[in-house]
Amino acid sequence: MVARVVVVTGRPGIGKTTAVLRICHLLRERGVRVGGFITSEKRTAEGRRTGFEIHDLSTGERRLMASEAFRGGPRVGRYFVDLGFEDLALSAIDRSLKECDVTVVDEIGPMELLGGRLVEKLQLILPSGYPVLATVHYMVRHRLISEALRLAGPHRYVLDLSNRDRVPQLIAEVVMGWLGQS
């Protein structure tokens, strides 16, 4: 089976998640069912980042993934990771594989890579031929990220200020082509 993987990367804060949400919108406008998960920052009213949440794209369910205040999980930078996030990530992926045309994995980064079951699941679905749209952390070196980049081949996009507004449309066209709806 030929892998159908698109990978978006870029430096922190460049808009990877924003691009993925735009791609989801473009695909849904064309009748494509999109599932999986995204991660987003949690910020104070003053704008200071305090952690991250994970969101199931199909159900809207949210769960804290990492926080400065949480204690009891592994530490990544100044954040402590609640490994329970993996339950939501896995259920979002499983639901997407059953009910959707495309699965989003935002992101494959240092926190997500702590989830052993999530890493195992991604090792299975990335080469499966099922359409996957993933974002990967720009600087992390890990065999799963290397594999995602390899499988994406020409469908690797490094977001920067000059291309981040047009890349979502390009990726939507790639995915539509995979689904025979170009």
Disulfide bonds with the S-S distance in Angstrom:
none
